[in-house]
């Protein structure tokens, strides 16, 4: 009978992993929706501060893209650091 308990444990592990991944995908999708909403809000603010007739709007959008890129890189490095440390610990 130990085989049955092994299958039950494996089935529960797979079920939990599927639930975690589905939740992760849903949260990622919602994150994209929130990001798009903020993008529209910031674009509207830039157009409000710098009317579309001037070249300031284009420069402001490039500055916004550059700053946002830097923020994303810093956050990504910060979030991936524990995974990198875990890989080092596992390899040594």
C-alpha positions in Angstrom: 0.0 0.0 0.0 2.9 2.5 0.2 2.5 3.0 -3.6 -0.9 4.5 -3.1 0.3 7.1 -0.6 3.2 8.0 -2.9 0.7 8.6 -5.7 -1.6 10.7 -3.4 1.4 12.8 -2.2 2.6 13.3 -5.8 -0.9 14.2 -6.9 -1.3 16.8 -4.1 2.1 18.3 -4.9 1.2 18.6 -8.6 -2.2 20.1 -7.7 -0.6 22.7 -5.4 2.0 23.6 -8.1 -0.7 24.1 -10.7 -2.7 26.3 -8.4 0.4 28.4 -7.6 1.3 28.8 -11.3 -2.3 29.7 -12.2 -2.4 32.3 -9.4 1.0 33.6 -10.6 -0.3 34.0 -14.2 -3.5 35.7 -13.1 -1.5 38.2 -10.9 0.8 38.8 -13.8 -2.1 39.6 -16.1 -3.6 41.9 -13.5 -0.2 43.6 -13.1 -0.1 44.3 -16.9 -3.6 45.8 -16.7 -2.5 48.1 -13.8 0.7 49.0 -15.6 -1.3 50.0 -18.7 -3.6 52.1 -16.7 -0.7 53.9 -15.1 0.9 54.3 -18.5 -2.2 56.1 -19.8 -2.4 58.3 -16.7 1.3 59.4 -17.0 0.9 60.0 -20.7 -2.1 62.2 -20.0 -0.1 64.1 -17.4 2.7 64.6 -19.8 0.4 66.0 -22.4 -1.3 68.2 -19.8 2.0 69.7 -18.6 3.6 69.8 -22.1 0.9 70.6 -24.7 1.3 68.4 -27.9 2.2 71.4 -30.0 5.7 71.7 -28.6 8.8 69.4 -28.7 8.7 69.2 -24.9 6.1 66.4 -25.1 8.4 64.1 -27.1 11.4 64.8 -24.7 9.2 64.2 -21.7 8.0 60.9 -23.1 11.6 59.8 -23.7 12.6 60.9 -20.2 9.6 59.0 -18.8 10.6 55.8 -20.8 14.3 56.1 -19.7 13.4 56.6 -16.0 10.9 53.8 -16.1 13.5 51.5 -17.7 15.9 52.3 -14.9 13.3 51.5 -12.3 12.4 48.2 -13.9 16.1 47.2 -14.2 16.7 48.0 -10.5 13.6 46.2 -9.3 14.4 43.2 -11.5 18.0 42.9 -10.1 16.6 43.3 -6.6 14.0 40.5 -7.1 16.4 38.1 -8.8 19.1 38.5 -6.2 17.6 35.9 -3.8 17.3 33.4 -6.6 20.9 33.9 -7.7 22.0 33.5 -4.1 20.0 30.3 -3.8 21.6 28.9 -6.9 25.1 29.7 -5.5 24.2 27.9 -2.2 22.9 24.9 -4.1 26.0 24.7 -6.4 28.5 24.9 -3.5 
